[in-house]
């Protein structure tokens, strides 16, 4: 189990962490490719680094959020709200060039259903968590409700990871009530990227999650091996302040003490047990939603990950407005 990380290392870890071999550079729509990928690739960490490069003050804001999170964890805060649950309205913004990209209402609803199962430990594969991790598998207890679906026809073949899909002035769709509603953009991203999210602390004008239309939900255009809706589960985890389980560095940190150190990202469906060569040679938690394995191979959040997510909804937290 990982030891606690000193706050002085937070910003440097964000800026200087070693990248996994599958890093995808931020793509413009001009140079992005649209081929279906066989390996998971999430651009959330790369997008964060670019945002910090463009706005250096964001680094301190991210650091402050991490210190707030650690403080709340140490206080053992009460995670239940007055009504007993955090309910998050979801706005789905669909940008389509053809009928395949204009995914159906049923496909969108299947994604909402997956989020509710995965964040409430009612997913059918939850009991597949190995005994070694059974004492830390968590029911996060957050509910998602489809608020509205907004659709817009476009001539763009792909959008890249520069947030243009979030800007009406650039042909996309601006977010709706981003301080009280989770905006989820569905479009062709390109560059082999399945999705990406904005971490807490970024601009509300670009806040939310982006998922390629081929990896949304469990039906319609969803493509194997990413056809069980877990790309959104992974990205919403980022939106709620979770890091990749390997910390985007060799044997890096995700700031959770109950997740074992990972060498780097895992892909496909690893055979259990899969050992890390990090200190202590721990068995890796490859079935965690914040790894890069196929949808069928990820099915749990940990207790510390749950605490990190719930902390941001507490008074003074970066997503407190969602809990009102």
N, C-alpha and C positions, 0 to 999 in steps of 0.2 A: 504493500500500500504506500502511496506517495506521501511524503512529509509535507507539511504546510509550506507555502511559498511566501517569501518576504515581499511586501508591497513594492519595495524599491526596484524589483526586477520586472514589474508588470509592463511598463512601457517598452523597455528594451526587448522583452520577449515578443511583444507585438510587432516591433519594427524589424528585429533581426533574426527571428526564428528561421531555422532551415526549412526549406520547402520539401514536400514530398515529391517523388519522381513524376507524379502525375499532375503537377501544377499546370493550370491552364492560364495563360496570360490573358488579361482583360482584352476582350475582342471588340472591335468596331463591327458594325453590320457589313462593312465592305469586305473584311477579310475573314469573317467567321464562316466556318463550315457547318453544314446541317446534317451530317451523317449521324445515324443512330449509333450510340456508343455502347460498348459491351462492358465498360468499367465506370464505376461511379466517379464523378468529378464535381466538386462543389467549389464555387468561387468566392464564398463568403469571406474567407481570410484575406484573399487577394484584394477584394473590393475594399475591405477595411483598411488595408495598408495604403491603397490609393487615396482613400478619403482622408487619411491622416497626412499623407504627403501634400494634398491640396489644402488641408486645413489643420495645421500643426496643433492648434488648440484642442482638437478632438482627442489627441493622445492623453492630455491631462483629464479630460472628461471621462474617458474610458477607464483611466486609472482611478479616478474618484468613485466611479460606479463599482469597480472591483473592491475598493476599500469599504464602501457601503455594504456590498454583498457579504464580505467577510465579517463585518461587524454584526450584521443581522444573523448570520449563521452562529456566531459566538453567543448571541443573546437568546438562542433557542426560541425565536419568535413564534407566535401563534399563527399557523398557516391557514386557518379557516376564517372566511369572512363572515359577516353577519348572516348572510343567506346560505352559508355553508359551502359555497363553491364559487370559483371565478368563472364567469361566462363571457366568452369573447365572440362578438359578432364578426363575421368574415365577409369582406367584400371581394368578390372574384372579378378581376378585370381581364377579359379575353380579347386578345389582339390576334386577328386571323387574316390570312391571305387566301385560304381555300377552306373547303368544308371540313377537311381533316383537322385543321387547326381550330376551327370553330366548334370546340368540343361540346357535347350535349349536356343538358341539365342533369341527367342521370349520372354522367361521368363525374361532374362536379360534386354532386351529392355523395357519390361513393367516396370521394376524397374527404369530405367532411366527416363521413362515417368512420373512416380509417383514423383520422385524428382523434375522434372521440374514443375509439377503442384503445389506441396506443397510449393516450394520455390518461386513461382510466383503468388500465390493466385488464381490459376485457377482450383484448385480441386473442384469437384462438391459439396462437403459439406462445402465449405468455408462460405457460407451464413447461415450455421447452428449456427454460433457463436452467443451466446446470446447477446441481446441488451446491457447488462451491460458491455460487453467487446468489443462492436463494435467500440469504439473510439480508441482502442489500437491494434486491429488486423492488421497484417502487411503483405505487399508484400515485401519479402526480395529482390527479383530481382537478383537472381543468376541462371545462365544457366549451365546445365550439358550435356556433349556430350560424347557418348561412343567412346573411343579411340581405344581400342583393348580388345580382350578376350584371355586369356592364359589358357590352360587346362593341367592338369597333373594327371595321374592315380596314385593311392596310395593304400597301403594295410592297412592304419590306419583306425580304426573304429571311432575315434574321436580325436580332436586336443587340447581340453582344452583352457585355456586363457593365456598361457605362451608364446605366439607369435611364436610358432614353425612353424605354417603354413606360416610365413613370411620369413622363412630361408631355402634356397635351400639345405644347408648342412645338415639340419635336416629333409629332405624329403618334404619340402614345396616349396613355390615360392617366391623368393626375390622380393621386390618392383621394379617397373620400373619407373624411373625418379620421385621419390617421392617428390621432391621440386617443381615440376611443374604439376604433375598429381596426382589425388586422386586414390590411390590403394584400391580396394575393394576385399577382399578375401571371397569366397563362399566355405564353407565346413561344415562338421558336427562338431559342437563345443562340445556338451555334457554338462552334469551338469545342464540341464534346462535353459542354457543361450541362448537367442535369438541372441545376438550380443554384440559387444563392439567396442569402438573407442579409438584412441590415441589422447589426448588433444594436442593443440599447445604447442611446447616447447620440446617434446620428440625427441628421435633419429630418423633421417630420415630413418634409416635402418629398422625401424618397424612402420613407419608412415602409417596411413590409417585406414580403417574400416573393421571389420569382421562380416559377417552375416551368420547364419546357413542356409543351402540350402533350408530348409523347410519354410523359412520366407522371401524369396526374391520375389519381384514383386507381380503380381496379377493373375498369371496363372500357368500352369504346376504343380509343386510339392508344391506350396504355400498352407499352412494349416491354416484353420480357427481356432481361430479368429485373426490370424496375416497374412492374405492373401491379404492385400491391400497395401503392400509395405512400411508401416509406420515404420517398424523396421529400415530400412535404413535411413528414414527421421530423426528419433530420433538419430541414431548414427552419421550421418553427422552433426547434430546439435552439438553434443559433439566435433567432429573434428573441428568445427568452434567456439569452446570455450563456448558453452552453458552447464550449469549445470542442473542436475535434478531439477525440479521445487520446490521440497521440500528441496533442498540443502543438501540431504543425511544426514539430522539430523532432529530431531523433531522441527518443526517450524523453520527450517534452512533457509539459504539465497541462492538464485541463482544469486545474484548480479544484479537483475533487479527490478527497483522500480515499474513497472507497472504490475507485477505478484503478486497475493495475497499470503500470507504465507499459506503453506500447513502443516498439521500435519505430513504427511508422504506420501508415494506413494498411488495412487488410482489404482484399478484394475477393469477389466470388463468394463461395460458401466454405470457409475454412473448416477443416476437421478439428474437432475438439478432443483433447486440449491442444491449444496452440501456444507454445512458450515464447516469451520475449527474452532477448539477450540483455535487457536492461538490468540494473542492479537487482539481485535476488532471483533473476530468471522467473518472474511471475507468469502464471497462465493469463493470457490476454483475454479481455472481455470482448471478444470479436462480435458477439451478438448484440452489442450496445448500438442504439440508434445513431450514435455519433461517430461510428466507424464508417468505412467505405464499402462494406460488404453488400451483396445483392439484397434486394428487398426480402426474399424468403429467409435470409440468414440473420436478420436483425429483429429483435423483439423485446428489448427492455431498456428502461432508464434505471439509474441507480438512485439510492436514497440521497446522496449528496447532490446529484444532479437535480433531483426534485427540489431540494432545499434552495439551490441556486436559482432555479426558475421562480419559485414562490417568493423569494426575497425581493425581486424587482417589482412586485406588485404591492409591497408594503409601503406605508406612509414614508415619503421621502425618496422612494425608489423611482427609477426611470420610467416604469410603466404603471405607476400608481393610479393614473387616470382610468385605466382599464378595469380597475377593481371597485370603481364607484357606482 
